[in-house]
Amino acid sequence: MNKLSLAINAVLVIAVGVLYYFHFSGKKETTVTDADLLASRDSISRNLTMVYVNIDSLLTNYKYVEEVEKQLEAKKNTMLSQISSKSSQLESKLGAKAEALQRKAQDFEAKAEGMSPSLQQIRMQSLQEEDQALQQESMEAQQTIMELKETLGAQLMQDEAELNDEVQQLITDYIEKYNKDHNYTFVLAKGTGAGVLFAHDALDITNEILDGLNKEYEEKKKEEKK
């Protein structure tokens, strides 16, 4: 789920509205004086709080991620089965035609001496045309398999993206809900691909978020079974 990890790292920052103003106010038409702005910034700085979530650990232990991976694996196996079935079908069809053509060629070789030159020419031309047609059909069969792979592969990628988006949304939604009771200024993402190079262990709320997510997942599974 590396792509999911990177995607979450890109969006998993929850900022209080006043801090947004603090960072992005710039030069705007306003009646606020420089002194007022500095005082506001000082107040925000004193009350700024940050925690972080270890995304690698979260994705490894979030039970719904495990279910998503199973779904994707099942979809992948179904795709491979469809491709294999179609390939076998086309190979069998082409194989039967190739064997029939070979028998015709052998029959021609066995009877060629008793044929007139004109009849030999006609039979040879007919065999060549069948051989060319078979080669063309073989190329078309390969193209069919390639297109099937591309179509099913694109669908699998879309399914993966949708499931990853769903996991990402579940995590960010839960963190927003979690933060209503904690009022952190920032909830940062730490892990593979994240911009946080160091964070004190005391600021790690991964287990709290993980427990809450898994609790919601278990409750959802219970509701689905009713």
SVG drawing of the C-alpha trace seen along z (x, -y; Angstrom):
<svg xmlns="http://www.w3.org/2000/svg" viewBox="-30 -50 45 90">
<polyline fill="none" stroke="black" stroke-width="0.4" points="0.0,0.0 2.9,-2.4 0.8,-4.6 -1.8,-4.9 0.9,-5.8 2.2,-8.6 -1.3,-9.9 -2.1,-10.1 1.1,-11.8 0.2,-14.5 -3.1,-15.4 -2.9,-14.3 -2.4,-17.7 -5.3,-19.2 -4.9,-23.0 -7.0,-25.2 -8.5,-28.0 -6.7,-30.8 -3.4,-29.1 -4.3,-29.2 -4.7,-32.9 -1.4,-33.1 0.5,-31.6 -1.3,-32.9 -2.6,-36.3 0.0,-38.3 -0.9,-41.8 -4.7,-42.1 -7.1,-44.9 -7.8,-45.0 -8.0,-47.4 -5.9,-45.2 -2.7,-47.0 0.8,-45.5 0.8,-45.4 -2.5,-43.6 -1.2,-41.0 2.0,-40.5 0.0,-40.0 -2.3,-37.5 0.7,-35.6 2.3,-35.5 -0.9,-34.2 -1.1,-31.4 2.5,-30.4 2.1,-30.0 -0.9,-27.8 0.4,-25.8 0.2,-22.0 1.3,-19.2 1.1,-15.4 1.8,-12.9 0.6,-9.6 3.0,-6.9 1.4,-6.1 3.4,-2.9 2.3,-1.5 -1.3,-2.6 -1.6,-1.0 0.0,2.2 -2.3,2.6 -5.6,1.0 -7.9,4.0 -9.8,2.5 -6.5,2.1 -6.1,5.9 -9.6,6.4 -8.8,3.9 -5.7,5.8 -7.6,9.1 -10.2,7.5 -7.5,6.3 -5.8,9.7 -9.1,11.4 -9.7,8.9 -6.2,9.5 -6.7,13.3 -10.0,12.9 -8.3,10.8 -5.5,13.3 -8.1,16.1 -10.0,14.3 -6.9,13.6 -5.7,17.3 -9.2,18.6 -9.3,16.4 -5.8,17.3 -6.5,21.0 -9.6,20.6 -7.8,18.8 -4.8,21.2 -7.1,24.2 -8.9,22.7 -5.7,21.8 -4.1,25.2 -7.0,27.1 -6.8,25.0 -3.0,25.5 -3.4,29.3 -6.0,29.3 -3.8,27.3 -0.9,29.6 -3.0,32.7 -3.9,31.0 -0.3,30.3 0.7,33.9 -2.1,35.1 -1.0,32.8 2.6,34.1 1.4,37.7 -0.8,37.1 1.2,34.4 2.9,36.8 -0.4,38.0 -1.7,34.5 -1.3,32.4 1.0,29.4 -2.0,27.0 -3.8,28.9 -0.6,28.9 -0.4,25.1 -4.0,24.6 -3.6,26.8 -0.3,25.2 -1.9,21.7 -4.9,22.8 -2.6,24.1 -0.5,20.9 -3.7,18.8 -4.9,20.8 -1.5,20.5 -1.5,16.7 -5.0,16.5 -4.0,18.6 -1.0,16.3 -3.3,13.3 -5.7,14.9 -2.8,15.7 -1.8,12.0 -5.3,10.9 -5.6,13.3 -2.4,11.8 -3.9,8.4 -7.1,9.5 -5.1,10.8 -3.1,7.6 -6.3,5.4 -7.9,7.6 -4.9,7.3 -4.9,3.5 -8.7,3.2 -8.7,5.5 -5.4,3.9 -6.9,0.4 -10.0,1.5 -7.9,3.1 -5.9,-0.2 -9.2,-2.1 -10.5,0.3 -7.2,-0.1 -7.4,-3.9 -11.0,-3.9 -10.3,-1.6 -7.2,-3.6 -9.2,-6.8 -11.8,-5.2 -9.1,-4.2 -7.6,-7.6 -11.0,-9.3 -11.8,-7.0 -8.5,-7.9 -8.8,-11.6 -12.5,-11.7 -11.7,-9.8 -8.7,-12.1 -11.0,-15.2 -13.5,-13.6 -10.8,-12.7 -9.4,-16.2 -12.7,-17.7 -12.0,-16.4 -8.3,-17.2 -7.9,-20.5 -4.5,-19.9 -3.2,-22.6 -1.6,-20.0 -1.8,-16.2 1.2,-15.3 2.0,-12.2 5.3,-10.4 6.6,-7.5 7.6,-6.5 7.5,-9.5 6.5,-11.9 8.2,-15.2 8.6,-14.7 12.3,-13.7 12.1,-13.5 9.3,-13.7 9.3,-13.0 7.7,-9.7 5.5,-11.6 3.7,-13.2 2.8,-9.9 -0.9,-9.3 -0.8,-6.4 -2.2,-3.8 -5.1,-6.0 -6.1,-6.6 -5.5,-3.0 -7.7,-1.8 -10.5,-4.1 -10.3,-3.1 -10.4,0.6 -13.2,0.1 -15.3,-1.7 -14.4,1.1 -15.5,3.9 -18.8,2.0 -19.4,1.7 -18.8,5.4 -21.2,6.3 -23.9,4.1 -23.3,5.7 -23.9,9.2 -27.3,8.2"/>
</svg>
